């Protein structure tokens, strides 16, 4: 798994914008609503870090209302930092912010396993954590987008369109995840293997963190 992961291109392992999309984004001038909606949806559908975190968020959520609340909190956080980060030119090292995004996956897996209650005797507020990590995930993409020298003409409209696309992609991805996890829950093996599944999720989060930290040290 590690060998396959490390053989992936840098553009893919960075936060969600491929080399082809990078060139297209840099050439865009003016308001381009549909292309940015497509790019936003593509970003979410192929964003393994987002999907892993969202899988952890909904892993033990059964009611549609609860799923909607948590997903909305994540989406609002993502929107705030993506738009404000780009417009206000706020950025940090892409490797460091992506390492924190990897940590968000680790955090949620540990939360699902009840680690914080066992280790510290209390349960962190899951809604606050989801919103907070939504801010970080959005900031990660904002940092990456600023490397592409976007044209100021139509920038705000394009960013809003991109976020709209992200929400479309998030709905599509979550629909697939929810269908799969619903069938798993009905099989009777869900609770027996839930701890193992979250352990694997935690390992993947550490893998994401490790790759980004190594990239930072070598940059």
JOCOR-V166093 format. One record per helix or strand of 3 or more residues. SS is the DSSP state (~ for helix, > for strand). FROM is the first residue (numbers start at 1). TO is the last residue. If there is no record, write none. Layout:
ss from to
SS FROM TO
SS FROM TO
This chain:
ss from to
~ 2 6
~ 10 13
~ 19 27
~ 33 45
~ 48 58
~ 64 87
~ 94 112
~ 115 120
~ 126 148
~ 155 186
~ 190 218
